[in-house]
Amino acid sequence: MLAAKSDFIGLEGVTHLATGGEPPLLKAHREAFDSYAHDKARGHPGYYAHWAVAEEVRGQLAAMMSLAADDIALVGSASTGINSVLSSIDWRAGDNVVSAALEYASGRYAFARLESLGVETRLVAPTGYETDIGKLIDACDQHTRIVYVSQVSYLTGQALDIAALSGARRERGIALLVDVSHALGVIPVDGRLADFMVCAGYKWLLGTQTGILTWNRAAWPDFNPLNIGWSSAAPGPTPASYQLKQSAGRAEAGNPNHLDAYLLRTSLDYLANIGIERIAAHARTLGGALRHDLIKLGLTVTTPEAPQARAGNICFTHPGADRLMQLAAEDNILIWADSGRVRLSVHAFVTPADIARLLEKLPGYLASVG
């Protein structure tokens, strides 16, 4: 265990393996809220204090992802970030986009909306339960404008080799958009490998429902999203003219979610004090042992065996997944299930005793479900 359960709200007597869906908040977040509320009551000075906190958070994220603070935007959600990136591309009939068939719906749906512009969506089928980098690369051609993948799959727990994908498509002038919602906060993420990254702040970063968008300005200087507001631009010489910010802030049409920023600042400090490399080693070691025992129970595990091919999510298929989740919850064991799949998430606060408790109870749940 790297993080004390006593640091979190609501973990007393609870085995929490549901970070991939909703993690617990820190008790220190109460102080963060009080700080936000105090600043909000200060009027004009407090308003600018909000912006100072947001800038601090951009710096924390930049350090975590090997980027510059000006490469970071705080947006409404990861989905907002995806749409901002796609809106910045000058689409032409005959273009195509490439992704994986197992990708998260936000990207798949956003691509499908492009069909009215004559843009083809190419979804690469998995090999078994795994997305193959080679097949993604092979699906690209001279008309491919962007590739979208998750560094870690929400569905199977597979971690992709983003470096290999990045090198193969960069030489062909294809943009790369990576969703790091299930990677950032639990394993290392290198923002320099992609042109754009998006992240949901309420998962492995232990924050709340804010979104993060990175724009690798050095690698991909052309980013002109259609969404615009007073915050994303400076006024021009006439009322209808403007100049987009030179930073990723051009994707922030209005105020960032300032309360979310105060909370995220606290989470990022907490994670940094532990160290992402230590968290990754913990998650992969404990997750590997969990994966092994799930296979011994005869379950169909979709998460790869190799440590570098997974992060914190260990997943298996089961037709009674929802019922398994309900039975576990009755014993204060929190897991995540949907669409015939169970996801077990190992973060810094999960202990070997938590895993042992689940494995002690799971055979009974399986027998009950049938």
Secondary structure by P-SEA (a helix, b strand, c coil): cccccccccccccccccccccbbbbbcaaaaaaaaaaaaaaccaaaaaaaaaaaaaaaaaaaaacccccccccccccaaaaaaaaaaacccccccbbbbbccccaaaaaaaaaaccccbbbbbbbcccccccaaaaaaaccccccbbbbbccccccccccaaaaaaaaaaaabbbbbbbccccccccccccccccbbbbcccccccccbbbbbbbccccccbbbbcccccccccccccccccccccccccccccccaaaaaaaaaaaaaaaaaacaaaaaaaaaaaaaaaaaaaaaacccccccccccccccbbbbbbcaaaaaaaaaaaacccccccccbbbbbbcccccaaaaaaaaacaaaaaaaac
